[in-house]
Amino acid sequence: MYKKLFIPGPTHVREEILQAQTAPMIGHRAKEYSNLQGEVRPKLQQLLYTQQPVLIFASSGTGVMEGSIRQAVRPGKRALVTVCGAFSKRWFEVSEGNGIPTDKIEVEWGLGFRPEQVVEALGQGDYDALTLTLNETSTGIQNPVAEIAAAVRAAYPEIVILVDAVSAMAGAKIEFDAWDIDCVLASSQKCFALPPGLAVAAVSERMLKRAGEVPGRGYYFDFLDNLKYWKKDQTPATPAISLIYALNKQLDDIMAEGLENRWARHLEMAGIVQAWGRKYWKLFAADEFLSPTVTTIANTRGISVSDLNKALAERGAMISNGYGDLKEKTFRIATMGDLTVADINWLLGEINDILGLA
């Protein structure tokens, strides 16, 4: 049975987007492909409020995390990772896995970081790079990246700031140029509401300069090599052409909705889930850090989340269990992509009915 996905990725994909992938195949070195990427390029820049390059990769978001951290830290320098949940911890694992000297600061899960915490930690070492997670998918928090970046720039202007926006980009406003960050990355299967397989990354001039100072920065994700091809509306390796057709269609629809309207819709959907969560359960995330794209709810009623999902499947829906150590202790409801307020109200009504919530 078809299930509408209310999980934080992969998200529900509209039929129109699925159909966009069926366009005839074209050669990736042909003019037809350059024309396609040339249509996508300015729309991605508009989405991220930037004049800087937004590179496209046939990859998961994790691939660009690895590529970016490899190009951000010069020999003899260190990376500082901010950990507030399972996916921000991945930055640490990726960095260490590439042999980069790495430190981390952590906050209790359910909390985000404040600017002064990050600035203070940066003063404890010789850091070249800072990683931030805009939206922590496991805990349902959103970090104040703009405020953190402003504080870091004032104290340490040369540090490269890398931001995982995997579960936020295209669902929350990200002003790349105004925030003065250096790499913000995401993948296609969350707020873009596309099938998995694409990643995008906006990169700053500071990031590109740093990449040129790093030996052994890798091959596939080499930002400087990708930039050369980006200027020709190409990619160094074979792109996921069918997904880029879908991306082009989705970006047209996003612009037709209007960016401010899109951000407001995500906030409205999240607000409905948060109000429901407070009424019947408890929100896992602190109020000051609540995400507009995924809400993590503490399982204060001690239900079986797995059994709830089985019952929802019979009604055509799916939510997400807690992630990792939070499995069955929490559950997550995504409010991202092409879901609507009506979809969210329907889902919550079905859960109320299944559980007998008045």
DOLUM-596257 format. One line per field, with one value per residue (C-alpha): residue number from 1; residue in one letter; chain; x, y, z. Coordinates in steps of 0.25 Angstrom, whole numbers, plus 2048, in hexadecimal, padded with zeros to 3 digits. Example, Ala and Ser with C-alpha at 12.3 -4.5 7.8 and 13.67 -1.06 7.14 Angstrom:
<koldrens>
nr	1_2
rest	A_S
kette	A_A
X	831_837
Y	7EE_7FC
Z	81F_81D
</koldrens>
This chain:
<koldrens>
nr	1_2_3_4_5_6_7_8_9_10_11_12_13_14_15_16_17_18_19_20_21_22_23_24_25_26_27_28_29_30_31_32_33_34_35_36_37_38_39_40_41_42_43_44_45_46_47_48_49_50_51_52_53_54_55_56_57_58_59_60_61_62_63_64_65_66_67_68_69_70_71_72_73_74_75_76_77_78_79_80_81_82_83_84_85_86_87_88_89_90_91_92_93_94_95_96_97_98_99_100_101_102_103_104_105_106_107_108_109_110_111_112_113_114_115_116_117_118_119_120_121_122_123_124_125_126_127_128_129_130_131_132_133_134_135_136_137_138_139_140_141_142_143_144_145_146_147_148_149_150_151_152_153_154_155_156_157_158_159_160_161_162_163_164_165_166_167_168_169_170_171_172_173_174_175_176_177_178_179_180_181_182_183_184_185_186_187_188_189_190_191_192_193_194_195_196_197_198_199_200_201_202_203_204_205_206_207_208_209_210_211_212_213_214_215_216_217_218_219_220_221_222_223_224_225_226_227_228_229_230_231_232_233_234_235_236_237_238_239_240_241_242_243_244_245_246_247_248_249_250_251_252_253_254_255_256_257_258_259_260_261_262_263_264_265_266_267_268_269_270_271_272_273_274_275_276_277_278_279_280_281_282_283_284_285_286_287_288_289_290_291_292_293_294_295_296_297_298_299_300_301_302_303_304_305_306_307_308_309_310_311_312_313_314_315_316_317_318_319_320_321_322_323_324_325_326_327_328_329_330_331_332_333_334_335_336_337_338_339_340_341_342_343_344_345_346_347_348_349_350_351_352_353_354_355_356_357_358
rest	M_Y_K_K_L_F_I_P_G_P_T_H_V_R_E_E_I_L_Q_A_Q_T_A_P_M_I_G_H_R_A_K_E_Y_S_N_L_Q_G_E_V_R_P_K_L_Q_Q_L_L_Y_T_Q_Q_P_V_L_I_F_A_S_S_G_T_G_V_M_E_G_S_I_R_Q_A_V_R_P_G_K_R_A_L_V_T_V_C_G_A_F_S_K_R_W_F_E_V_S_E_G_N_G_I_P_T_D_K_I_E_V_E_W_G_L_G_F_R_P_E_Q_V_V_E_A_L_G_Q_G_D_Y_D_A_L_T_L_T_L_N_E_T_S_T_G_I_Q_N_P_V_A_E_I_A_A_A_V_R_A_A_Y_P_E_I_V_I_L_V_D_A_V_S_A_M_A_G_A_K_I_E_F_D_A_W_D_I_D_C_V_L_A_S_S_Q_K_C_F_A_L_P_P_G_L_A_V_A_A_V_S_E_R_M_L_K_R_A_G_E_V_P_G_R_G_Y_Y_F_D_F_L_D_N_L_K_Y_W_K_K_D_Q_T_P_A_T_P_A_I_S_L_I_Y_A_L_N_K_Q_L_D_D_I_M_A_E_G_L_E_N_R_W_A_R_H_L_E_M_A_G_I_V_Q_A_W_G_R_K_Y_W_K_L_F_A_A_D_E_F_L_S_P_T_V_T_T_I_A_N_T_R_G_I_S_V_S_D_L_N_K_A_L_A_E_R_G_A_M_I_S_N_G_Y_G_D_L_K_E_K_T_F_R_I_A_T_M_G_D_L_T_V_A_D_I_N_W_L_L_G_E_I_N_D_I_L_G_L_A
kette	A_A_A_A_A_A_A_A_A_A_A_A_A_A_A_A_A_A_A_A_A_A_A_A_A_A_A_A_A_A_A_A_A_A_A_A_A_A_A_A_A_A_A_A_A_A_A_A_A_A_A_A_A_A_A_A_A_A_A_A_A_A_A_A_A_A_A_A_A_A_A_A_A_A_A_A_A_A_A_A_A_A_A_A_A_A_A_A_A_A_A_A_A_A_A_A_A_A_A_A_A_A_A_A_A_A_A_A_A_A_A_A_A_A_A_A_A_A_A_A_A_A_A_A_A_A_A_A_A_A_A_A_A_A_A_A_A_A_A_A_A_A_A_A_A_A_A_A_A_A_A_A_A_A_A_A_A_A_A_A_A_A_A_A_A_A_A_A_A_A_A_A_A_A_A_A_A_A_A_A_A_A_A_A_A_A_A_A_A_A_A_A_A_A_A_A_A_A_A_A_A_A_A_A_A_A_A_A_A_A_A_A_A_A_A_A_A_A_A_A_A_A_A_A_A_A_A_A_A_A_A_A_A_A_A_A_A_A_A_A_A_A_A_A_A_A_A_A_A_A_A_A_A_A_A_A_A_A_A_A_A_A_A_A_A_A_A_A_A_A_A_A_A_A_A_A_A_A_A_A_A_A_A_A_A_A_A_A_A_A_A_A_A_A_A_A_A_A_A_A_A_A_A_A_A_A_A_A_A_A_A_A_A_A_A_A_A_A_A_A_A_A_A_A_A_A_A_A_A_A_A_A_A_A_A_A_A_A_A_A_A_A_A_A_A_A_A_A_A_A_A_A_A_A_A_A_A_A
X	800_805_809_80A_817_818_826_832_837_835_828_81C_81E_813_80F_813_821_822_81D_828_832_82D_832_83A_849_853_862_868_873_868_863_855_85B_862_855_84E_859_859_84A_84C_858_852_846_84F_856_848_844_850_851_85F_867_871_872_869_86F_867_86C_867_868_862_864_86E_877_878_87A_886_88B_889_890_89C_89D_89C_8A8_8B6_8C2_8C5_8B7_8AA_89B_891_884_877_86F_860_85B_85E_860_868_871_873_87C_885_886_888_893_89A_898_8A0_8AC_8A9_8AC_89E_898_889_881_873_866_85B_852_846_84E_855_862_863_86D_875_877_87D_886_88C_88F_896_89F_8A4_8AC_8B2_8A6_8A4_896_889_87D_86F_862_857_84C_84F_846_847_842_83A_842_847_853_854_85F_85E_860_86C_872_872_878_883_886_888_892_898_896_89F_898_890_882_87C_86D_865_857_852_845_842_846_83A_832_838_83E_84D_854_861_868_862_866_874_876_87F_878_869_865_859_853_847_83E_83A_834_837_82C_834_839_846_853_857_85F_861_86B_86D_87B_881_88E_894_891_897_8A3_8A5_8A3_8AF_8B8_8B5_8BD_8B6_8A8_8A2_89D_88E_88A_896_88F_899_897_888_888_88F_884_879_87D_87A_86D_874_879_886_880_873_867_85A_852_844_845_84A_83D_835_83D_83B_82C_82B_833_829_81E_825_827_818_814_81D_829_823_816_81E_825_818_811_81C_81B_80C_80C_817_80F_803_80B_812_804_7FF_80C_80B_7FC_7FE_80C_819_822_830_837_838_82E_839_83F_833_834_82A_82C_82C_826_82C_821_825_81D_817_80B_814_80D_814_818_81A_80C_807_80E_808_7FA_7FE_803_7F5_7EF_7FA_804_812_819_827_82B_836_844_84E_84E_841_839_82C_82F_82B_825_826_81D_822_81C_824_824_816_80E_803_7FB_7F0_7F9_7FE_7F0_7EC_7F8_7F6_7E7_7EB_7F5_7EA_7E0_7EA_7EE_7E1_7E6_7DA
Y	800_80E_816_825_827_831_82C_836_82F_82A_833_832_835_83A_833_83F_83E_82F_832_83C_831_82A_835_82F_82C_836_836_83D_844_848_856_851_84D_85B_862_859_85C_86B_86B_865_86E_87B_875_86E_87B_882_877_87A_889_888_88D_882_875_86A_85D_850_842_834_830_830_83C_834_833_843_843_83B_843_850_84D_847_854_85D_859_85C_854_856_85C_856_855_858_851_855_849_849_83C_830_837_842_837_832_83F_83A_82C_831_83A_830_826_82E_830_83E_843_845_84A_84B_852_84C_851_848_842_84B_857_860_868_877_880_882_873_872_87E_879_86C_871_878_86B_867_86A_868_869_864_864_85B_85E_857_860_856_84A_83F_836_83F_849_856_861_868_878_877_885_88A_880_884_892_890_887_891_89C_894_88B_890_886_87A_872_86F_862_860_853_858_84B_84B_85A_85F_862_862_86D_87A_879_886_881_88F_897_88C_88C_87D_875_868_864_857_84E_842_841_837_840_84E_84E_843_83C_82D_82B_82C_83B_844_853_85C_86B_86F_87C_883_880_872_871_878_86F_863_868_867_859_84E_841_847_83B_839_837_843_84C_859_860_856_856_865_865_85C_864_870_868_863_855_84B_844_836_831_838_832_838_832_838_845_846_844_84E_858_856_856_863_869_865_86B_878_878_875_881_87F_887_87F_872_876_87A_86D_865_86D_86B_85C_85B_864_85B_84E_856_85A_84C_846_850_84C_83D_83A_843_849_843_850_85D_868_871_867_861_85D_861_854_849_847_83D_839_832_825_829_820_813_80F_805_80F_803_7FE_80C_80C_7FF_804_811_809_803_811_815_81D_81B_823_821_81A_820_81F_817_817_81F_813_811_81C_826_827_831_838_83F_84C_84E_84E_84E_84A_853_858_84F_843_846_848_83B_833_838_835_826_825_82B_820_815_818_81D_82B_835
Z	800_7FD_809_80A_811_81D_820_81F_812_808_808_800_7F1_7E8_7DC_7D3_7D9_7D6_7C8_7C6_7C7_7BA_7B1_7A6_7A9_7A4_7A3_7AF_7A6_79C_79B_7A0_7AE_7AF_7AC_7B7_7C1_7BD_7C0_7CE_7D2_7D4_7DB_7E5_7E8_7EA_7F4_7FC_7FA_7F5_7E9_7EC_7E5_7E9_7E4_7E1_7E4_7E1_7F0_7FD_807_80F_802_802_811_80F_803_80A_816_80F_807_814_81D_819_81E_82D_830_836_834_83F_83E_845_84A_84E_849_840_833_838_83E_830_82D_838_832_824_828_831_826_81C_826_829_838_83D_84A_84E_858_85C_862_867_85D_85B_85C_852_853_857_850_85C_85E_851_851_85F_859_84D_857_85C_84F_842_839_82A_829_831_82E_832_830_82C_82F_837_832_83E_848_841_844_83B_83F_83D_832_82E_83C_83F_831_834_842_83C_831_83B_843_839_82B_823_829_81E_822_81D_81F_81D_819_814_81B_81A_80C_803_810_818_814_812_80E_80A_806_812_81C_817_818_80F_80B_80D_808_806_7FF_7F6_7FE_80A_808_7F9_7F9_7EE_7ED_7F4_7EC_7EA_7F3_7F2_7F9_7F8_7FA_7FD_7F8_805_804_7F6_7FA_806_7FD_7F5_801_805_7FE_7FC_7FC_7F5_7E7_7E5_7EE_7EB_7EB_7E2_7D7_7D9_7D8_7CA_7C5_7CC_7C4_7B7_7BD_7BE_7C9_7C9_7CA_7C4_7CB_7CF_7C3_7C6_7D4_7CF_7C6_7D2_7DA_7CF_7CF_7DF_7DF_7D5_7DE_7EB_7E4_7E0_7EE_7F2_7FC_807_806_806_813_819_815_81C_828_829_827_832_83B_83A_83D_849_84F_84D_854_860_861_861_864_866_85C_85C_858_860_85B_857_84D_847_838_82E_826_830_83E_847_852_85F_861_86E_86C_86B_85E_854_849_840_842_840_832_82F_831_829_81E_81C_81B_811_81A_820_82B_830_83D_846_840_846_855_855_84E_854_85E_854_846_83B_832_826_821_814_805_7FE_80A_80E_81A_816_815_823_829_822_828_836_835_831_83D_847_842_843_851_856_859_85C
</koldrens>
